[in-house]
Amino acid sequence: MWAQTVFVCLLIAVVSFGGSAVTSFYQILTDMGNVAATAPYIFYRVSKKKHGLKDLD
């Protein structure tokens, strides 16, 4: 747990004091996190729609 805390603090410090390359890298990480959080919901909704339209009788 402490290792994660140190990593996040270092990441925040590098992004805060780094240049544009570091900011660009952080933006890519943020975008990847957003996609990783959204993708399962998309699969769930598609699956629900596909199986919801079937007649289960």
VMD Tcl script that draws the C-alpha trace (Angstrom):
set ca {
  {0.00 0.00 0.00}
  {2.83 2.38 0.79}
  {4.48 1.60 -2.53}
  {1.32 2.64 -4.36}
  {1.13 5.84 -2.33}
  {4.73 6.71 -3.13}
  {4.18 5.91 -6.83}
  {1.10 8.16 -7.04}
  {2.87 10.99 -5.21}
  {5.85 10.72 -7.54}
  {3.58 10.67 -10.58}
  {1.79 13.80 -9.39}
  {5.10 15.54 -8.67}
  {6.56 14.63 -12.07}
  {3.44 15.81 -13.88}
  {3.35 19.04 -11.87}
  {7.00 19.95 -12.40}
  {7.62 18.17 -15.72}
  {7.46 19.60 -19.17}
  {5.00 19.13 -21.97}
  {6.21 15.58 -22.68}
  {5.29 14.49 -19.17}
  {1.90 16.19 -19.41}
  {1.28 14.42 -22.71}
  {2.24 11.09 -21.10}
  {-0.14 11.74 -18.21}
  {-2.94 12.56 -20.67}
  {-2.36 9.23 -22.41}
  {-2.52 7.42 -19.06}
  {-5.75 9.22 -18.21}
  {-7.30 8.33 -21.55}
  {-6.31 4.68 -21.14}
  {-7.90 4.64 -17.70}
  {-11.11 6.11 -19.06}
  {-11.28 3.49 -21.81}
  {-10.53 0.70 -19.36}
  {-13.35 1.87 -17.11}
  {-15.85 2.33 -19.95}
  {-15.21 -0.80 -22.04}
  {-16.83 -3.31 -19.62}
  {-20.04 -1.25 -19.54}
  {-20.17 -1.19 -23.33}
  {-19.83 -4.99 -23.48}
  {-22.48 -5.33 -20.78}
  {-24.96 -3.11 -22.61}
  {-24.40 -4.87 -25.94}
  {-24.80 -8.27 -24.30}
  {-27.91 -7.20 -22.42}
  {-29.48 -5.85 -25.59}
  {-28.59 -8.97 -27.58}
  {-29.91 -11.40 -24.98}
  {-32.81 -9.21 -23.96}
  {-34.31 -9.40 -27.43}
  {-34.35 -13.22 -27.48}
  {-37.50 -15.08 -26.57}
  {-36.50 -17.36 -23.71}
  {-39.60 -19.57 -23.86}
}
mol new
graphics top color blue
foreach p $ca { graphics top sphere $p radius 0.5 }
foreach p [lrange $ca 0 end-1] q [lrange $ca 1 end] { graphics top cylinder $p $q radius 0.2 }
display resetview
